[in-house]
Amino acid sequence: MNNVVNTLILDDHPIIVNALKLTLQQVALKLNVSFNIQTANDGDTAELKINNAAIINPFDLAILDISIPPSQNAKLLSGEDIGLKIKAINQDVKIIVMTSLNDNHVLYNIFKTLNPDAFLIKSDIDNQDLIKAITDVLNDTPYYSKTVTKLIRNHMSSQIVLDKIDRDILYHLSVGAKMKDLPKLINLSLAGIERRKRQLRDIFNTPKKDDRALIECAKQKGFV
């Protein structure tokens, strides 16, 4: 473990950010380390901080909320995307996900695509749990809160895993993009996008075969 842990906190709630900083101070005393902390509250700020840090000191630890304002270029739509970007720069980075989301499909998707070192549901934990999670992760031990542990144990009877293209299609449709414009926004042909949409309607079992029904079902599951 490095004596100085370069850390990114990603959350758009100042109260949570301040609480995390205080918790890191407690962990620092416990483990005799120091945290070089940077914060971001949206996709654009996170991307800037990640790119700047990559030049000299890539992040060793990232504590990520999932539901954040996306980047203006719509390439970073969530904390999940931020985590993948950080991992692309430093494969050894420790990722802690903290989220209020509780839909099993969404949680499983995050678990499979990001594979965080700690996965915490905010309603599951208190400060002592958070201290233990950070301590365990820095000591190379994974930590999952009770909801995630139950999810892993059950392996889920119904599993929805969406890749970035699927999530990008849902995002652009949800903000009103027209089908004819999607190939300009997503690196996929119009026919390929239509095929993906049919697959998504099957996955979400939409009652109607239109975009509005697809987006509504995706919202109910927490994917938009």
C-alpha positions, 0 to 999 in steps of 0.5 A, a space after each residue: 500500500 502506498 503511503 499517499 493514496 491518490 483518491 477521486 470522490 465522485 458524487 453530486 451531493 456536497 454532504 456526501 462528499 464532505 462525509 467521505 472526506 471525514 471518513 478518509 481522515 479516520 482511515 488515514 489515522 488507522 492505516 498510517 497513510 494520507 489521502 490526496 483527495 480530488 472531487 468531481 460532481 459530474 462527468 465533465 469534471 471527472 473526465 478533466 480530473 482523470 486526464 490531468 491525474 493520468 499525466 503524473 499521478 493516476 488515481 489509486 482509489 476511486 469512490 464513485 456514485 453511479 447517478 451523476 450528471 453526464 458529460 456534455 459529450 454524452 460519453 460519460 453517462 454515469 459513475 460506471 463509465 467513469 470507473 471504466 475510464 479510470 481502469 483503462 488508465 490504471 488497471 490497479 486502481 481500487 474502485 468503491 461504488 456507493 449508490 442509492 440504486 437498489 434495482 437488482 438488474 442495475 446492480 448486477 449490470 454494474 457488478 459485471 461490467 465494473 467489478 468494483 473492489 467494494 460495492 455499497 448500497 447507501 441505505 445498507 451502511 453507516 460510517 463504521 461500515 464505510 471505514 471497514 470497506 475502505 480499509 479492506 479495499 486498501 488491504 486487497 480484500 473486497 467488501 460488499 454491503 448486505 444487499 449486494 452480498 445477497 445479490 451475489 449469493 442468489 446469482 439472480 434468476 433474471 439477469 440483464 447486462 447491458 453494454 455501453 452501446 445499449 446504454 448509449 442508445 437508451 440515453 439518447 432516446 431518453 433525451 429526445 434524439 431522433 433515430 436518423 441522428 443516432 448513427 452520428 452519436 453512436 458508432 453503429 449503423 442505423 440497421 445495427 441500432 434497430 437490431 439493438 432496440 429489438 433486443 432491448 425490447 425483448 430484454 425489458 419485455 416492453 408492452 408496446 413496440 415503440 421507443 416510449 415504452 422501451 424508455 419507460 421500462 428502462 427507467 423503471 429498472 434504473 437504466 436511464 
